């Protein structure tokens, strides 16, 4: 399967990448590389490059390497094929080199940071791949599909081309749907001084509006003082963070924080998305020069944990059967929320079947880091590059799991692809799906 997928990948014509390559010159390539490596990277890059001893201990951290057993997929192999060559040649590399570097950085690395755990020196290879993506962006060679997503962020401040009037229309529609179940329920828009601003990722109003419905029922049942904005700045996702377009990335985060500040809320609660959370607490805020966000931000895992632990929502019955739990990289390795995720799982489900490995060492979904956003041309590459995840899920199913909980949108989409491609037959849910189903709700009047 891996060889077939590799053959198909080599035949892919990515119009965004190819059109960008056609405009390059040797001078433009060298100037872009050196503007990043010498003008933006600084001491962190120097420390990593001078510390790495090329030992290869990071290899077993990477799902691409574990799935292919080919050294070129090892994290150190990806670095040697990209940024080390750029440094060694002082940026004097060819168009073909840039094409290969773009494919490695965008479609063979999910920036999951699992390799940091395996490196004896703690070298952050995801950071090095981010620098490669930054160079590719400055050269105008970003893959087409993810670049189109960054363009949507630039135009509409969300990744799904949701226009200004479409957003409040969707919220009103979901409010009306929820009122059929709880007549007094409201989705409060533009409520100044609320305790919470709830923010979501753009695929929710575009494709999964029922998640907004479910969240509204949870907020209402818990009796919380909350609001959602009616203006742009509601989307917490950030694909520009993954294209290396730091300028758009910071614009998106600035709009998000300014919206929360305008509404004078006490904190932001984010839906079940990993990369969006990373963009808020670790990337976008730093791009704006803030060590920490100006308004406290918590992920849905933290939020649901607090609601259940404090008894603000009560569980009427546990979901029957066995479930397994995927640990998203950006909220598990990135923020250490894996134990809270297990608390929620055990509170709402009869039995948890752990994947092996799990928590900080769980395998990535192969969709995060913007890889799935590079689009259908690279789907086969994702599937062959994460057979190790498919094997992990098959093992959990063999031990009785029929459902997987995945508290992250990109993980959800990527694991659905793996589930179908390898015919695993698992049902995949968000926490919100299950909480909505098993919680006590007010009786309709």
C-alpha positions in Angstrom: 0.0 0.0 0.0 2.8 2.4 0.9 4.5 2.1 -2.5 1.2 2.6 -4.4 0.5 5.7 -2.3 4.0 7.1 -2.9 3.5 6.6 -6.7 0.2 8.4 -6.7 1.8 11.3 -4.6 4.6 11.7 -7.1 2.0 12.2 -9.9 0.2 15.0 -8.0 0.2 18.3 -9.7 -0.3 21.0 -7.1 -1.2 24.2 -9.0 -0.3 26.4 -6.0 3.1 24.9 -5.6 3.9 24.7 -9.3 2.8 28.2 -10.2 4.9 29.5 -7.3 7.9 27.5 -8.5 7.6 29.0 -12.0 8.2 32.5 -10.7 11.4 31.7 -8.8 14.9 32.7 -9.5 18.1 31.7 -7.8 18.4 35.1 -6.2 14.8 35.1 -5.0 15.3 31.7 -3.4 18.5 32.6 -1.6 17.1 36.0 -0.4 14.0 34.4 1.0 15.9 31.6 2.8 18.4 34.0 4.4 15.7 36.5 5.3 14.2 33.8 7.5 17.2 31.9 8.7 19.4 34.9 9.4 16.7 37.6 9.9 14.0 35.8 11.9 15.3 32.6 13.4 18.1 33.8 15.7 19.7 31.9 18.6 17.0 29.1 18.8 17.9 27.8 15.4 21.6 28.1 16.1 21.3 26.2 19.3 19.3 23.4 17.7 21.6 23.0 14.7 24.8 23.0 16.8 23.3 20.6 19.4 21.9 17.9 17.1 24.3 14.9 16.8 22.3 13.2 14.0 21.8 10.2 16.3 18.3 9.3 14.8 16.7 8.6 18.2 13.8 10.7 17.1 12.9 8.2 14.3 10.7 6.0 16.5 8.7 9.1 17.5 7.3 9.7 14.0 4.3 7.9 12.6 5.5 8.5 9.1 8.8 6.7 9.9 7.0 3.9 11.8 4.5 3.4 9.0 7.2 3.3 6.2 10.4 2.3 8.0 12.2 4.5 5.6 14.9 6.8 7.1 13.9 9.8 4.9 10.7 10.0 7.0 12.5 10.2 10.3 12.4 13.7 11.8 16.2 14.0 11.5 15.9 12.9 7.9 13.4 15.6 7.1 15.6 18.2 8.7 18.7 17.0 6.8 16.7 17.2 3.5 15.5 20.7 4.1 16.9 23.3 6.6 20.3 21.8 7.0 20.9 21.9 3.3 19.7 25.5 3.1 22.2 26.4 5.9 25.0 24.5 4.4 24.5 26.0 0.9 23.8 29.5 2.3 20.4 29.4 0.6 21.8 28.6 -2.9 19.4 25.7 -3.7 17.3 24.9 -6.8 13.6 25.0 -7.6 13.5 21.2 -7.4 15.0 21.4 -3.9 12.3 24.0 -2.9 9.6 21.7 -4.3 10.8 18.8 -2.3 11.2 20.9 0.9 7.6 22.2 0.5 6.3 18.7 0.2 8.3 17.4 3.2 7.4 20.3 5.5 3.7 20.5 4.5 2.7 16.9 3.8 5.2 14.7 5.8 5.3 16.4 9.1 2.3 17.2 11.3 4.3 19.4 13.7 3.0 17.2 16.5 6.2 17.5 18.6 6.3 13.9 19.6 9.9 13.7 18.4 10.9 16.2 21.2 10.2 13.5 23.7 12.6 11.2 22.0 15.5 13.6 21.3 18.1 13.4 24.0 18.6 17.2 23.8 14.9 18.1 23.4 15.3 19.7 20.0 12.0 21.0 18.6 12.0 19.7 15.1 8.4 21.0 14.6 9.9 24.5 15.0 12.5 23.7 12.3 9.8 22.5 9.9 7.8 25.7 10.7 10.8 27.7 9.5 10.8 25.7 6.3 7.1 26.5 5.8 7.8 30.2 6.5 10.4 30.1 3.7 8.0 28.4 1.4 5.4 31.0 2.1 7.8 33.8 1.4 8.6 32.2 -1.9 4.9 31.9 -2.8 5.0 28.1 -3.0 2.5 27.0 -0.4 0.3 24.1 -1.5 -2.9 25.3 -3.1 -5.6 24.1 -0.8 -4.1 25.3 2.5 -3.2 28.6 0.8 -6.8 29.1 -0.2 -7.7 28.5 3.5 -5.3 31.2 4.5 -6.8 33.5 2.0 -10.2 32.9 3.5 -8.8 33.9 6.9 -7.5 37.1 5.3 -10.8 38.1 3.7 -13.4 36.9 6.2 -11.3 36.2 9.4 -12.4 32.5 9.2 -11.1 29.5 7.3 -14.3 28.5 5.5 -15.3 31.6 3.6 -18.3 32.1 5.9 -19.6 35.6 5.1 -20.5 38.2 7.8 -24.3 37.7 7.6 -24.0 33.9 7.4 -22.6 33.5 10.8 -25.4 35.1 12.9 -27.9 33.4 10.6 -26.4 30.0 11.5 -26.6 30.9 15.2 -30.2 31.9 14.9 -31.0 28.7 13.1 -29.4 26.6 15.8 -31.2 28.5 18.5 -34.5 27.8 16.8 -33.6 24.1 16.5 -32.6 23.9 20.2 -35.8 25.7 21.3 -37.8 22.8 19.9 -36.2 20.8 22.8 -35.8 23.6 25.4 -38.2 26.4 24.5 -36.6 29.1 26.7 -33.1 28.5 25.4 -31.2 31.4 23.8 -27.8 31.7 22.1 -27.0 35.2 23.5 -25.3 37.4 20.9 -23.2 40.4 21.7 -23.9 40.2 25.5 -21.5 42.7 27.0 -20.0 41.6 30.4 -20.8 37.9 30.1 -18.6 35.5 32.1 -17.8 33.5 28.9 -17.4 34.1 25.2 -17.8 30.8 23.4 -15.7 30.5 20.3 -15.7 27.7 17.7 -13.8 26.6 14.6 -15.2 27.6 11.2 -16.2 24.0 10.1 -18.9 24.0 12.7 -21.2 26.6 11.1 -20.2 25.4 7.7 -20.6 21.6 8.1 -21.3 20.6 11.7 -23.8 23.2 13.0 -25.3 20.6 15.4 -22.2 21.0 17.6 -23.2 24.6 18.2 -26.7 23.3 19.1 -25.3 20.8 21.6 -23.0 23.4 23.2 -25.9 25.8 23.6 -27.9 23.1 25.4 -24.9 22.4 27.7 -24.4 26.1 28.5 -28.1 26.6 29.1 -28.5 23.5 31.3 -25.5 24.6 33.4 -27.1 28.0 33.9 -24.0 29.9 32.6 -23.7 33.6 31.8 -22.3 33.3 28.2 -22.3 34.9 24.8 -21.1 34.5 21.2 -20.1 37.4 19.0 -22.1 38.3 15.9 -19.1 39.9 14.2 -16.0 38.5 12.6 -13.5 37.4 15.2 -15.7 34.4 16.3 -13.5 31.8 14.5 -10.6 30.5 16.7 -9.0 28.4 14.0 -5.8 29.5 12.3 -4.4 27.9 9.1 -2.1 30.8 8.4 -0.2 29.6 11.5 0.6 26.5 9.5 1.4 28.2 6.2 4.1 30.3 7.7 2.1 33.5 7.1 2.8 35.0 10.5 1.3 38.3 9.4 -2.2 36.9 8.8 -1.8 34.6 11.9 -1.4 37.6 14.1 -4.3 39.5 12.4 -6.6 36.6 13.2 -5.6 36.4 16.8 -5.8 40.1 17.2 -9.4 40.1 15.9 -10.3 37.2 18.2 -8.9 38.9 21.4 -10.3 42.3 20.4 -13.7 40.8 20.0 -13.5 39.2 23.5 -12.2 42.5 24.9 -15.0 44.5 23.2 -17.6 42.2 24.8 -15.8 42.6 28.2 -16.0 38.9 28.9 -14.1 37.2 31.8 -12.8 34.3 29.8 -12.9 32.6 26.4 -14.1 29.0 26.2 -13.0 27.2 23.0 -14.6 24.3 21.3 -13.0 21.0 20.7 -10.1 21.9 18.5 -6.4 21.4 19.1 -4.6 23.6 16.6 -6.9 26.5 17.4 -6.0 26.2 21.1 -2.3 26.1 20.2 -2.8 29.3 18.1 -4.3 31.1 21.0 -2.0 30.1 23.9 1.3 29.6 22.2 1.6 31.1 18.7 -0.8 34.0 17.9 -0.4 35.6 21.3 3.4 35.5 21.0 3.2 36.9 17.4 1.4 39.8 18.9 4.2 40.2 21.6 2.2 38.8 24.5 3.7 36.1 26.7 0.2 35.0 27.6 -3.2 35.8 26.2 -4.7 39.1 27.5 -8.0 37.3 28.4 -7.9 33.8 30.0 -8.6 31.0 27.5 -9.6 27.4 28.2 -10.1 24.4 26.0 -13.4 22.5 25.9 -11.8 19.6 27.9 -11.0 22.0 30.8 -14.5 23.4 30.5 -16.4 20.1 30.5 -14.1 18.8 33.3 -15.1 21.8 35.5 -18.8 21.5 34.7 -18.9 17.8 35.6 -16.7 18.0 38.6 -18.6 20.9 40.1 -22.0 19.3 39.4 -23.2 22.1 37.0 -24.3 19.4 34.6 -25.4 15.9 35.9 -25.0 12.7 34.0 -28.3 10.8 33.7 -26.7 7.6 32.4 -23.4 6.5 31.2 -22.9 5.7 27.5 -23.0 1.9 27.3 -20.2 -0.2 25.9 -16.5 0.4 25.5 -14.9 3.5 24.1 -11.3 4.4 23.3 -9.8 7.9 23.6 -7.5 9.7 21.2 -5.1 12.2 22.8 -4.8 15.2 20.4 -1.2 16.5 20.2 -1.9 20.1 20.9 -4.0 19.6 24.0 -2.3 16.5 25.4 1.4 17.0 24.7 0.8 20.7 24.3 -1.3 21.5 27.4 -1.3 18.3 29.5 -5.1 17.8 29.4 -5.0 14.1 29.1 -5.9 13.2 32.6 -8.9 15.6 32.6 -9.9 14.0 29.3 -10.0 10.6 31.1 -11.9 12.0 34.0 -14.6 13.2 31.5 -14.6 9.9 29.6 -15.0 7.8 32.8 -17.8 10.2 34.0 -19.8 9.8 30.8 -18.9 6.3 29.5 -19.2 2.8 31.0 -15.7 1.7 30.1 -12.5 3.2 28.6 -10.2 1.0 26.6 -6.8 2.7 26.4 -4.9 2.9 23.2 -1.3 1.9 23.4 0.7 4.1 23.6 -1.4 6.9 25.1 -1.3 10.3 26.7 1.9 12.2 25.8 3.0 9.3 23.6 -0.2 8.7 21.6 0.3 8.6 17.8 -0.7 11.7 15.9 -3.9 11.6 13.7 -1.8 12.6 10.6 -4.3 15.4 9.9 -3.0 18.1 12.2 -0.4 20.8 11.5 -2.3 21.8 8.4 -1.5 18.5 6.6 -5.2 17.6 6.0 -5.7 21.2 4.8 -3.3 20.5 1.9 -6.3 18.8 0.4 -7.4 15.6 -1.5 -4.2 15.4 -3.6 -2.3 14.2 -0.5 -4.9 12.0 1.1 -3.2 8.8 0.0 0.0 10.0 1.5 -1.7 10.7 4.8 -3.2 7.2 4.8 0.0 5.3 4.0 1.9 7.6 6.4 -0.2 6.6 9.4 -0.7 2.9 9.1 0.7 2.8 12.6 -2.3 4.7 13.9 -4.6 2.4 12.1 -2.9 -0.6 13.8 -3.3 1.1 17.1 -7.0 1.7 16.6 -7.5 -1.9 15.3 -5.9 -3.1 18.5 -8.3 -1.0 20.6 -11.2 -2.4 18.6 -9.9 -6.0 19.1 -10.1 -5.3 22.9 -13.7 -4.3 22.6 -13.9 -0.6 21.8 -16.6 0.3 19.3 -16.3 4.0 19.6 -13.5 6.6 19.7 -13.6 9.9 21.4 -11.6 12.6 19.6 -11.7 16.1 21.2 -10.3 17.9 18.2 -11.7 18.8 14.8 -8.6 18.0 12.6 -8.1 14.8 14.5 -11.8 13.9 14.0 -11.5 14.4 10.3 -8.2 12.7 9.9 -9.2 9.7 12.0 -12.5 9.4 10.0 -10.3 9.1 6.9 -8.2 6.4 8.6 -11.3 4.6 9.9 -12.8 4.4 6.4 -9.5 3.7 4.5 -8.5 0.8 6.7 -12.2 -0.3 7.3 -11.9 -0.2 11.0 -15.7 0.3 11.7 -15.3 2.6 14.7 -17.8 5.3 15.5 -16.0 8.6 16.2 -17.5 11.2 18.5 -16.6 14.5 20.2 -17.0 14.9 23.9 -19.9 17.3 23.3 -21.7 14.7 21.3 -21.7 12.2 24.2 -22.3 14.8 27.0 -25.3 16.1 25.2 -26.7 12.6 24.8 -26.1 11.4 28.4 -26.7 14.6 30.5 -29.8 15.5 32.4 -31.8 18.2 30.5 -34.7 20.4 31.6 -38.0 18.9 30.7 -39.8 20.7 27.8 -42.8 22.8 29.1 
